[in-house]
Amino acid sequence: MKDNVNEALMGRDLFGEVVKPDIKGILKNKFLIPLFSVLSARDGDWQTRKRQWLQLGIQSEVGRELSNTSLAIDHDDPKYAYCSNRGSAEGGSVFDPTLTELMYSWFCPDGGQILDPFCGGSVRGIVASIMGYKYWRCDLRQEQIDANYAQISLCSDNKPDWVVGDALDVVKSAPPSDFIFTCPPYGDLEVYSDNPKDISTMEFPRFITTLKEIVKLSCGKLKNNSFACIVVGDYRDKQGFYRCFPQHTTRAFLDAGLKLYNEIILVTSVGSLPIRITKQFESGRKIGKTHQNVLVFCKGTPPRFNKEA
């Protein structure tokens, strides 16, 4: 699998050999990024790999026009920091393809079926297809699915399966899966539509209740002795207090019968935070947030499959 991915991202040299990443160190050579509980998206190797993925033409922000506009107005608003952490784009946050590659290669068996109940942009589907995985995901908005399929030429013959519909309804028809990998909306920080079924439009209590139900349905599709991974980040309410979103998410998976197996901190780009942090701290003693939580759960017994990233 490694040669197939490297060929797609880096091509072949004059002798017809697949070009491999210029990285040093035993762990990096074997797993691309060291297997530590803190990952840094700021590192040179990480950023190089991200650029290689994006140079394929991935445009995950297409189709993600936001219904709210506060992201660019109030620099002290946690919405603004959220977009900065995720990798902002005109149409909203862009998921990191390097993180996607790592989670697939570390926690999903080769050629396995991936389930993603919170669709959004095209990154996770395109990366899965190029890496040889089967991929199923859903989104409530037809325009998002259309935008994703518009990039289908980036994939091999192994096309992702993007489905339109409310996850509460369509996840029931998803195939049995070897791995769940997803990233839900962070509450109402990015609102993508005015559809009341869109969980980004919901008040926090209803948002959490709906999230838990979708997690439960998704975990019901997960094969026994498999992993589930979700990327979340805490964010503040209107009074400036954290929502404890990672803890709510953990409880959702525990209630679905899974157990927390790995907890990873993803250190993200500071973006414009150095410009904003003085005002943010002096006005409310808010510390600048530059990380996300990558939570890995297990259903049954942790699988043992021998593979390299």
N, C-alpha and C positions, 0 to 999 in steps of 0.2 A: 504493500500500500504506500509506503514512504516514497518509492521511486515514482509511482503514478502521480502523487501529489506534487513532488518536486518538479516533475516534467511539466505538469500543468502550470506551475507558478514560475519556473525558472528556465525551462527548455532544455536543450541538449547543446553540448560543446561541439567544436569542430571535428572531434573524433566520434561523435554520435553517442557519447556518454551523457547520462542525465546529470545536470548541474545540481550540486548539493549545497545546502546552506553553509556559509563560511563561519562555523561556530566552533568554539574551543571548550574542552572540558568533557569528561566522561558522561556525566549526566545529561548535558546539553546535546551531545552527539547521539545519545540513545533516545532521549525523550523530548528534544527540542528546547524545553525549558525545565530547569531543576524541579523535582517533585517536592516542593516545600509548601507549607501552609500559607505563605505570603508570596503572591505573584505580583510582579511589577510591570504594568503596561507601559512604563516610562523607559524601560531598558532598551538599549540599541537593538539587540537581537529580536526583541518583541516587535518593535516598531518597523524593523526591516521586513519581518515576516508579514506584518499587517499591510505594508505598502505592496508587497508582492500579491497578496490576495486582492487588494483594491484595484491594482493595475489590470486585473482581468476584465474590469468594467463593471464591477458590482456597484449598484446605486441603491442601497437599502433605503435611503431617505425618500425615494420616489414613491408617491402614493400615500405619504404620511403627513399630509397637510394638517396642521393643528387647528382645532376649533377655538381654542383660547389663545390670546396674544400676550399674556402677562409675562411670558418667558423672556421677552426682550425689553421689558419696561422696568421692572423693579429689581435692581441688582442685589437687593438684600433678601429677595424672595427665594425660598428653597427650590422653587421650580427652576430658577436660573442656574443654581448650583448643580441641580440634577442633570440638566442638559450638558453642562460643562463636564461633568463626571462621565457621562455616557458617550460623549463624542457628538457634539451638536452639529446639526445641519439645518438648512432652511426648513425642511419638512419635519424636523424633530430629531430625536436621538438616533444614532446609528450603532448597531450592535457590533462588537469587536470580532472579526473573523479569526484572529489568532486564538482568542479564548475558545471560540467554537471548535477550532481544529484540535486544541488540546483536550477539551472535555470529551469529544468523540473518540479520539485515539486512546485516551486513558481509561474510559469507563464504558465503552460500547464494543461488543465483539465485532470482528471484521464482517462486513456485509450485513450487519444487523439492522433491525427496523427501529427507527427513531420516531417518537411521538412528541409533538410540540403543540399544546393546546392554546397558546397565546401567540398568534402568528406575528403580525407586524411585518417588517421588511423582509427582504429576500436573502439576507446573509446566511442564516442557518440552513436554509434549504439548498442553496447553491454549494456551500461548503460540503454538506452531506453528500450531494450528488457527485461532486468531483472526487471525494474520498471513497466512493463506492458503497455508501450506505443507502438504505431505503428510508424514505422520509415522508411523514404525514403530518400535516399541520392545518389549522383552521383559522379563519378570521371572519369577523362579522361583516366586514365591508368589502363589497364587490370590487370597488376601485383599487383596494390594496392587493387583492388577488390578481386583478388584471395587470397591475404594475409589476408584480412579481413574475408573472408568466411572460411579460415583455422581455425579461432578461433570461429566458429559458435557453437562449442560444449559448450562454456561457457554460451550460451543463453538458455532460456527455449524453449518451443514449439513456443513462440512468437518471430519469427526470424526477424531481420532487413532486409530491402530490399535495397541492394546495386546495383546500376545500372551503367554500363559502358557507357560513352559518354560525349560529350561536353555539359556543362550545358546550353549553348545557344540553344541547340537542345532538350535535353531530359527533361529539367524542364517543358516543355510544356505538357508532359505526366504524370507529377507527380500528385498524388491524392490531392483533396482539403484538406487543412491542418489547424490544430488548433494552431500551433506554428511553427515558424521558429527559428532554433538555428544553428548557423554556425560560422566558423572562417576561413576567406579567407587567402590565402598567403599574406604575408606582402611584396608586390611587388616582387622584385627579390632577397630578402634576402636568401631564400631557393629555389633553382631551381631544380625541380624534373625530368625534361626531356628536350629533345631538340625539342619537338613537338611545332610548332608555335602557336597551339591553346591553349597551356598551358599558363595561364595568368602569371605564375611566370617567363616566358621567355620574357615578353613584356616590352618595354620601358614605363616609368611611365604614360605619357599621354594616351597611348592606354590601359594600364592596368586599369586606372580609368574609361575610357569609357566602357570597357568590364565589369568591376565590376558593374557599374551602370545598365547596361542592364540586367545582371543576377539578380541583386536585384529587378529590375522592374518585371521580369518574375516570380520570386519567390513570390513576394508580390501579384501578380495576382492570385496565387494559395492559398493565405492565406484567410481563412474565415473572414467575417466581425466580428468586436468586438473581435479581437484576438491580441496576442502579437507576436513580432518578436525580437529576441535577437542576437546580433553579437558581437564577441570578437575581438577587434583590438588593435593595439599598434602603436604609432608613431615611425618612424625610420628616419635616416639621409640619405641625398644624398651624393654624392662623395665629396662635399665641406664641409660636416658636418652640413648642415642646415636640420631642420626637414621638412618632406614631408607634414605634416598636414593631415596624413592619417585618423585619427578619424573624422576630419571635413569633408573631402571628403566623407567618409562613411555615415555620418549623412545626408549630402546633397542628397546622393543617395536614402535614404529611404524617405526623405521629398519629393523628386521629384516623388517617387512612390506613394505618397498620404498618407503616415503614418506620425505620429507625435512622437517626442521624449518624452518618458514618465518617464524613469528612467535612471540615469547616475551613474554607479558604478565604483569605482576604485578598481582594484584587486592588492593588494600588493604581489609581487612575491618574490621568493627566491633570495638572493643576489648572490648565486653561487660563481663564482671566481671574482666578482666585487671588493671586498676589495683589491685583489692583483693587479688589473688593474687600479684602479681609480686614483692613484697618477700620473702615466704616462699620463693617458687620460686627466686629468685636467691640468697638467702642460704643456702639449704639445698643448692643444687647448681649455682649459677652458670648457671642456664638463663635465656636471654633470652626475653622474651615474644614469641610468634609471632602476628602479625596480618596475614598475607597468604596468598594461595593462588597457584598457578601455572596460568595459562591457556595451553596449548601448542597452536599451530596448525601442522598439517603439510600438505604438498601431495603429491598423487599426480599425477605427470606435470608438465606445465607450468602455472604459476599462471594460472588463468582471468582473463579480463578482461571483466567484465560491468558495465555502467554502471547504477548504482542509487543511491538515497539510503536512509539509515536510516529 
